[in-house]
Amino acid sequence: MRTPRYGSKIRKLYDAADAQKREKYVCPRCGKKNVKRISNAIWQCRSCDAKIAGGTYTLTTGVGEVANRIIKEYSKA
């Protein structure tokens, strides 16, 4: 619920997080842009029905991307 109180910076941050939460993301399994948030940090692809644990407002977080990059690096060696 958007209110006129608490300052413009907080309202802008809230609007940005809310927009990220509502947009569709690319599925890492099937590659289609059909992943939507179904609950807090749980995302589901509407085409292949894959359930993904991710960030609260985005599908992946910065720390998760770093962890995936390190895992890929070690699996090559």
C-alpha positions in Angstrom: 0.0 0.0 0.0 1.5 3.2 -1.1 1.2 6.2 1.3 2.2 9.8 1.0 4.3 9.6 4.2 7.9 8.6 5.1 9.8 10.5 2.5 10.4 10.3 -1.2 13.5 8.1 -1.1 11.6 5.3 0.7 8.7 5.6 -1.7 11.0 5.3 -4.7 12.7 2.2 -3.2 9.4 0.6 -2.5 8.1 1.3 -6.0 11.3 -0.2 -7.5 11.1 -3.4 -5.3 7.4 -3.7 -6.1 8.0 -3.4 -9.9 10.8 -6.1 -9.7 8.5 -8.4 -7.7 5.7 -8.2 -10.3 7.7 -8.6 -13.6 8.3 -11.9 -15.4 11.8 -13.5 -15.5 13.6 -15.9 -17.8 13.3 -19.5 -16.6 16.7 -21.2 -16.1 15.3 -24.5 -17.0 13.3 -23.9 -20.3 14.6 -20.5 -21.2 11.2 -18.8 -21.6 10.3 -15.5 -20.0 7.5 -17.0 -17.9 8.6 -17.1 -14.3 6.4 -15.3 -11.8 6.5 -15.0 -8.0 4.0 -17.3 -6.2 5.1 -16.5 -2.6 7.9 -15.0 -0.6 11.2 -16.1 -2.4 9.4 -18.9 -4.3 9.1 -18.5 -8.1 7.3 -20.8 -10.6 7.6 -21.1 -14.4 4.2 -21.1 -16.0 5.3 -23.2 -19.0 7.5 -26.0 -17.6 6.1 -25.8 -14.0 9.5 -25.6 -12.4 9.6 -24.1 -8.9 12.7 -22.1 -8.0 13.9 -20.7 -4.7 15.3 -17.2 -5.3 15.3 -13.8 -3.8 12.3 -12.2 -2.2 11.8 -9.5 -4.8 13.9 -10.8 -7.7 14.6 -14.3 -9.1 18.3 -14.2 -8.4 20.3 -12.2 -5.9 23.7 -10.8 -6.2 25.1 -13.3 -3.7 23.4 -16.1 -5.6 24.9 -15.0 -8.9 28.4 -15.0 -7.3 27.9 -18.5 -5.8 26.7 -19.9 -9.2 29.8 -18.4 -10.9 32.1 -20.0 -8.4 30.4 -23.3 -8.7 30.7 -23.2 -12.5 34.4 -22.3 -12.2 35.2 -25.2 -9.9 33.2 -27.7 -12.0 35.4 -26.8 -15.0 38.6 -27.6 -13.2 
